Amino acid sequence: MTQRCNWASSEALAQYHDAEWGVPSHDDRHLFEMLTLEGAQAGLSWSTILNKRAGYRRGFADFDIDAVARFTPARVDKLVVDEGIVRHRGKIESTITNARAVQQIQAKHGSLAAFVWSFVDNTPIVNEWDSYTHAPASTAVSDALSKALKRYGCKFVGTTICYAFMQAVGMVNDHEISCSCRAKCIALGKPAARKKKQTA
């Protein structure tokens, strides 16, 4: 039986935990998706967001950054009545704003991945928690990332959202010590493993 972090309490959460959470990601489209979903979660449960993930991919052009950056006010009006996503106009508009900000980040830094990973010196921070409840809600690193994203005009990127983003994309490995996924994420975070994955 797979030993998981104690928050993976449903089938959907367990699948997300095992396949994705904490796995180092250097793909701009996926990073933009996770930044969007973490922002959408504000005030809601992660289960709610996971259940609407397919709706988000459909509604936001599978998180194609350039496509979302071209969304019009008319497109926003359609998304506000889309039951497949969280129908919060501010969060919907922030996704478009953030896509345009990410374009600026890509132009200056080469990629969104290069930008966000620079905050951890391109190496995942590996913590040692007996229980996930011991993990912080934010850190000095998430504070810095939040401020940097806001300077580019990003919305819904407070420090708590940024820390959750960092956990999700493997910038921080917060799997519990007893979790069977912890070692896998550590291995994938090593430079040789990243190079092999990228060239496969």
Helices and strands as residue ranges (DSSP letters): H 11-19, H 28-41, H 46-51, H 53-59, G 61-63, H 65-69, H 73-80, H 89-109, H 112-117, G 118-120, E 125-126, G 132-134, H 140-151, H 159-168, E 172-173, H 182-188, H 191-199
